[in-house]
Each structure stands twice: as structure tokens, then as C-alpha cells.
Amino acid sequence: MHSLGCSKNLVDSENMLGILSKKGYKVTDYADKADYIIINTCSFINDAQQESVNAILFAADIKNKVNKKTKIIVTGCLSQRFGEELSKEIPEIDIIIGTAGFERIDEYINEYEKNKELLIDISLELDIDKELPRNTMTEAWVSYLKIAEGCSNNCTYCVIPKLRGLFKSRRIENLVEEAKVLASKGVKEIIIIAQDTSKYGIDIYGEKKLHELIRKISEIEGIRWIRIHYLYPEDIYDELINEFKNNKKLLKYFDIPMQHINDRILKRMNRKTSREQITSLIQKIRVEVKDAVIRTSLITGFPGETWDEHEELKNFLKEYRLDRVGIFKYSREEDTPAYKLPGQIDEDVKEQRLNELMEIQQEISYENNLLKIGKTYDVLIEEKDAENVYVGRTYMDSIEIDGCVYVASNKELRLGEIYKVRINDALEYDLIGDVSDEDSRLV
């Protein structure tokens, strides 16, 4: 299994592995020994598409040169978007499944084994509440919980609604049951994901239910941390903020994709928010939720973005000093409204603007980290880096996308456990600390 792209794609890959394992298939770490190589692809931006194509070509190379019996299955967003083209351009592919086909992976393999013919299915029919087994691909103590599929926001730069369909929430009882299974396997941190988690429940319950879901998951024994990704600013509501404030298991980590701060650009992006709403939300969170960390993603070089609007974004970063910021150059994607917008910006200008924003945020991140020296944080230990040195994360750091804490300890620390760590130094994005000689592991 080669899983590319976002964490939502990773969950689909885990479901496929779970289904096939339950049917008696064995998973191998060696692609050249596999009867089937599954590549779960991404197609969000050009770079992701190229990475997916390279992975398929690598598998095709194995099939042509090493193991001619290997069959290649391509699933996910690239298949959904370019399924027919892929079958023509890379004839080594045996099965092409779209974004909704992962739940029937065993059926597709059975059909192929009977007919030995190229099989393509890129329909968007998905049973969102079908109970599926999972073989998690993350470390044993952390796992994602996908609470919805698809997206109905229709941002002009994004192709996701065409690849994943409209927003569909899963039912609370099914999610709680899945979270219980994960906890029984040793998961301590649940990361709640969807294209837009803040809209959870509206489509099936008629109202926002994320706070209620969080409350039920927090009742599960064994779950220590609950983290939420992708809260759209216009849909963050009072009950949810209260949950952040009062629920000890819900990490005070607000992942809010803002994308820009200029009202004209936000409108061109078809974002349902404004500068005033965003800045008011930041202020409200900081007032109501002590020690809240705010993470966001921003797009620079969107079609028609002027230098003044770019300067406004720079000044926004300087004024609001957000804790975590991911900045991306606009990627011009076919099948999106923004593809045809006038005022497309040259790549070198995008690169210049990106560098300017990154330099500002790097300095802010370093200054924010310096303020943490002398403080003590709960740190989830995840890796041994060297003799007496470990790597972990605080509530401020999500897996793979944020910084880490380098932890010195004279005693052996157990991976997957949470320790009290005192911070004694800081880097631009990471912290350095140590565990006291006495056993401070949280139980």
C-alpha cells in the first residue's frame, strides 16, 4: 500500500488494508514481492499529481522488470479525476477505482481475478456509515477519525467537491464506536478530520453537532488527547468554543484555514468569511480559551492579488502573530473556477511573496517559542533520536505538520507515553527540554 496526499486519504488506505486483511490477504513491505500494489493517489495540486504519477510509474517498472505477475491498483483522487486518461497513458494499471471505491476493494480484486480485464469504476457512490475494519498506518498511540466525506464549500481554487462529492456527515454513534475500537488498540490521541469539520452534523441532524461528538468521544477510557483539524472560521460556534474551554481532553489547538485576509481576495476565492470575522474570531478565542494555539493555512499569489493585498497579508501576520502558519503558492488547477480568472500571477512573483511571508512567520515562530522557555508541558514521546534524547509533541503540535520537542532524559522513556517536560531552549519551530529524574509519566 502506497498512500499519498492528506490524512483523509490515509484513512481510506487503512480501511482498504483492513478489508483485505480480514479477507485473508497478507501485507508486505516489499513492493517487488507483492501480488497487488495499491497506490492511493492525491490530485489536489500539480505537485501532488506528479508525485502520484511517479508512484504509479515506479510500480509499473516493478511489473515490467522484476515481477511480471504483479497487478497494479490505482485509487483515490487522481483516479477520480483522470481515470480514463491513466488507463491509456499507463497500460500496466489493472484496476482503477475512484474516491468512493475503497470500501469495495475486495470485490474489485475478485472481479479482476475472474475476468483478467482492466477494471475502471469512478462512481461517487459511497455508503458513509458502512462499518469498515481498519489497519492503522500511524504509530499505535495516534489515529485519525474521519467524521465526514466530501465538501460543499466550492472554493474557486479547489477541485475537492468534484473529486469527493458534497459534504456528508457520519453518524455520531458510528464514530463513537470506531473511536472505542481505536482506544482498545492503544490509541491515546484522536485527530478528528474532514474537509470541513465545523459543519459536522448539519446535513443529517439539521444543526452543528461537533461539540456533542467531542463530548462523547472524551468519555472513552484510554483517549487522552482529542485534536480537531480544519475548522472553517465562519462556522466556529459558541458551544464548540465552550468545549475547547472546558473539556480537558480536547486540546486547545485551533486549526483554522483562513487562506487570506483581504476581503476582495476572499470573495474571489468564494470564501464565506471576511477580514472582520476572522480577526474578531482570533480575538475571541484568545480571550475565552487560555493558552489557545491557532494554526492556519494561507495562499499567496492568488489570481489578481495586488502588491497592496500581499502587504495586507504580511501586516496581518505581524499584527496577530499566529502560532502555526502553513503558506502555499496558488496552484492553477483545471476544472476549478479560479483557473479561468484574469490576473494569473507569474511563478517567480509567487515565489517572492511566499518567501517574504515565510520569513515573517519564521521570526514570529521563534519569538513565540522563546516565550515558552522555563515552562513545563505535557509531551507525547514518539521517537528515540539519540542516546538520552527523545522526540515528542505538545498539544501545540499536530503530527507531521507542526514542530516537535527534543527531550533529554537520563532514564529510559517509553514511546507513546506522556511526560512532563521543562523547556530550556528554543529553535525557530521546535523546542528543547528535559524530563526530571523522578518518574513524571502521566498515567
N, C-alpha and C positions, 0 to 999 in steps of 0.2 A: 504494500500500500504506500503510495506516494501522495501525501496530502498537501496541497498548495493553497495559498490565499489565507482567508480570515479564519477566526475561531469558529464561526458558524459552519464553515466548510469542514473544519476538523471534526465537529460533532457528527456530521453526516458520514465522514470516513470511519469514525468509531462505531457508528451504527452498522455500516457495511461489514466491518470486521466482526462485530458481534453476531450478526445474522449468519455469516459464513462459518464462523467458529461453531455456532450452535448446530449447524448442518454437518459438522464433521470435517470441515476444511482446516488445514494447518497453515499457520502464518510463518513465513520465512523472512529473515533479514537479508537474504541474498537474492537479488533480482534475477540473476542468471540461473538460479535453481528453481524458480517459480513456474508453475503451470499457467498461472494467471498473474499478470502485472496490472494493478489498478492504479490509475492516475486520476485523482480528484482535482480538477483544474480550477483556476481563477481567471476571470476576464474583466476585472474591474477597471484596470488601466492598461496602457500599452505594455509597460514593463512586466506586469503580471501575465499578460497574454504570452509574451515572449518566453518567460520562464516556464509556462505550461507547455508551450510547443517544444521547447528544448527537452523537457522531461519525457514527452512522447517520443521524440526522435531518439533519445537515449534508449528507451525501451525497444524501439524499432531496430536499433543497432544490435541489441542483445538477441532479438529474434532472428535477425539476418545472419549474424556472425557466430553466436555462441550456442543458443538453444532454439532450434527451429520449431520446437513443439510449443513454445511459449505463446500464449494468447494475450492480447492487449485490450484492456477495457479502459475507455476514457469517459469520465463522468464529470458532472459539475457545470460551472458557468460557461466555460469555453465551449463545451459540447452543446449546451443550450443555445448559445449564440451562433456557433459556426459548425453545427453538426454535419451537415451535408458537405460543406467545404472540406472539413477534416477527413471525411471518408474518401474524398477524391485526391487530396494532396498527400495523405499518408495511408497508403493502401494496407500497411501492416496492421492497422487497427481492426479488431474483430467485433467489438461491441461498443456502441456509442450511446450513452444514457445522459439525459438532461439533469436538471437540478432536482427533479421530483422522483427520479428513478432509483435512488439509493435504497429505498425501503423494499424494493423487489429485486435486489441484486442477485439473489439465488435463483429466482425464476428466469432471469435473463441468461444466466450461465447454463441452466438446464435446457433452455430453448436452443441456445447456440450449440450445445453438445449434440442435440438431436439433429439439427439441420446443417451445421457447419457452414452457415452463411452469415455474411455481415448483417448485424442487427442494429437498427437505429430506432430509438424512442426518445423524443424530446417533448413529450406532452408535459403539461404543468399540473397534472392531477396528483395531488398529494393528500393522503389521509393524515392530517396534522396530529391527531390524537391516537394513532396506532401505537401500541406499546411495542417498543423495539429494544432488543438487547444491545449492550454497548461494551466494546473492549476499549477502554480509555487509553489514549496515546500520550497523555500528560503524566507527570510524576504522580505517585499514588495519593499524595495529600492534597492535590488541587484538581478541580474539574470544572468544565463549563456546563451550564444548564441553559439550553436554548428554549426560550419561552414563547417564541413566535416565529413565523416564517414570512418572507416577503416584505414589501414596503409599499405604502400608498402615498408617500410624500411627493414623488415626482419632481425632485430637484433637477434643474435643467442640465447639470453636468453628469448625472448618474444614470446608469443603464440597469440598475438592480431591479426595478419593477418589471422590466421586460424579461429578465432572467429568472426571477423568483416569484413573480406574481404579486397580487395585492396582499396587504398585511393580514395575517391570520394568527390569532392567539391560540395557544394550547390551554386546556382546562386546568384549573388550579389543582384539582385532586390528582390529575395525572403527573403534574410537575412535582408535587409534594412526594408522591410515591417514588418518582425517579430520584429525587434528592435523598430519600431514605435509603434507596439501594446504594447510591454513591457513598453515603455516610457509612453504611455497613462494610464497605470495602476500604475504609480508612481515609476517605476524603475529609479534610478539615476546612478547606476553603472552597466555597461555591462561587463561581463567577457567572452572574446572570447576563445573558446576551440575547440580542435580537437586532434587526436593523434599526429598530426604534423602541427601546424598552419602555419609554414613558407612556406610550399609547397602549400598553398591555391591558387587555380586558374590554376595551371599548367595543370591539366588533362582536363579542359574544355575550357580554354582560351589560352593555349599554352604558358603562362608566369605567373610569380608570380603576384598576384593581392591583397595581403593582405593590402598593403598601400592604395590602392584605396577603398577597402571595409571600412577601418578605416575612411577614409576621408568622405565617405558618411554617415556613422553612426554618426560621430561627428557633422553633420549638423542637427541632430534631436533635436528639442527643448525638454528639460527635462533631456536628458542624460548629466550628469556632468562628470563622470569618465568612461574611457574605459581602460580595463586591458586585456592583452594578456597572455595566458599560452602556454607552450610547443613550444617554438621556437627552432628548431634544429640548432646547431651552424653553420653547413655548408651551411645553406640556408638563413641566415640573410643577407639582401642585402641593398645597399646604399639608395634606395628610402624609405625603411622601417625605417632605422636609421634616415633619414631626417624627417620622420613623427614623430618619437619619439622626435626629437629635436624641431620641430616647431608647432606641434598640441597640444594646451593647454589642450584638453580633454583626450588625450592619456597619461596615467600615465607612468612615466619614470621607469617602472618596467619590467626588462628583465628576463623572466623565461626561462632558457636555460638548458635543461637536457644534461649534459656532460658525466655522468656515470663513466668516469675515465680520467686519464691524460696521462697514459703510452701508447705509440704508439703500442706496441705489444698486450697489453690487448684490446685496442680499435679495433685493427684488428680482434682479436679473437671474439670480440662482434659483428663484422660486422658493426661497426660504420663508417660513411663516413667522418670522420674528423681525425685530428691529434693534438698532443700537440701544435705544432707551430700555427696551425689555431685557436685553442681555445684561447691561450694566446694573440695572435695578436688581436682577436676579443674583448677580455676583455679590452685590452689597447685602442682599437679604440673607444669602447663605452664610456669609461671613459674620453677620450679626447673630443669627439664630443657631448656627451649628459650630460650636467651639472646636478649633483645630481642624476645620474642614480643609481638604485639599481639592483644588479644582484643576482638572485636566481638560484640554480642548484640542481640536484639530483645526487648522486654518489652511485655506487655499490661496496661493498667491499667483498673480498673472492670469486671473480670470478674464475672458474677453471683455475689452472695453475699460478695464481697470486703469485709471489715470495715475500719474505720479502723486497727485494730491491724495487720492484714495489709498494709495500704498503708504503714504506718510501717515494717514489717519490710522492705519493698522499698526504701524510702528509705534505711534504715540499711545495707542490703546495698550500695547504690551508694556510699555514703560509705566503707564499710569496704574494699571490693575495688577501687574506683577503676578501672573498666574503661576501655579506651581509646576505644572507639566504642560508642555505645548508641543504638538506634532505639526510640522509645517510641510506642505506639499505643493509642488508646482502643478498648476492646472494641466490635466491631460485631456486632449481633444479626442473625444470618443464618438465614433459613428453611432447612429441610432439614438442620439441624445439631442434635445433642442439646442443646447449650447454649441453644438458642432457647427451650426449654421449662423451663429451670432456674428455680427460685424465686430471688428476691432480685435481680431485674434492677435496675440502678443508673441513676439519672437522669443525663441528659446533662450537666447543669451540675456534678454531682459528679464525673463522669468528667473533665470539662474541668479542674476544680480540681486533681484528683490528677495529671493529665497535666502541668499547669503546674508543680506542686511538684517532680515528678521531673525535668522538663526543666531547671529552674533549678539543681538539684543537679548534674546531669550537665554542664551548661554550665560551671559553675565548675571541676569536676574536669577537663574537657577543656582549659580554659585553663591550669590549673596544670600539667597533663601536658605541654602544648605549651611552656610556659616552660622546662621542663627540657631541651628539645631545642635551645635557643639555644647556639650555639658548636659544635654537632655537624655533621658532614658526612654527607649521604645521597645515594644514587643516586636521581635523579629522572627519570622518563619525561616528556619535554616534549610537550605535546599541543595547545597553542594559543598564539598571539601575542596578548597582551592590549592592549599599547600599545607605543610606541617604547621599545625596550630592555627590555621587560617581557614575560615568558612565564608560562604556567600549566602545571604538571605535577603528577605524583603520585609519592609514595614507595611502598615496599612496604606502608606502613601505611594506604594509601588505595585503596579499590576504586572503580572507575569509577561515577560518578553518585550513589553513596550516602554517600561519606565526604568529607573535606576535600581541600584541594589545597595546593600550594606556589606562591607568586608568586616568580618568579625574575628578578632583574635581571642583565643581561648587556650588555657593551659590544660584543660580537661577535654575529653572526647565529647563532642556534641552529636546528638542524634539527628539525622536528616528527617525533615518532616515534623519536627517539634518546634515549639515557640519558646524563645528565651528572652529575658530582659537584657538589653544591650545598651550600654552607655556610649554615646557618641563623643569621640575625641578629636576628630578631624573631618574635613570635607573636601570633596572634589567638585567639578562642575555639575555632575549629575549623580554622583554616588557619595555614600557616607562611609566613614571608617569608625569602628567602635570595638568594644571588648566586653566579654562576659566575666563577671566576678568569679572568684574561685569557688564560692559557695554555689550549690546547685540551685539555679534560679529558673529552671524549666517550669513553664506553666502546665498544670495538669487539670 
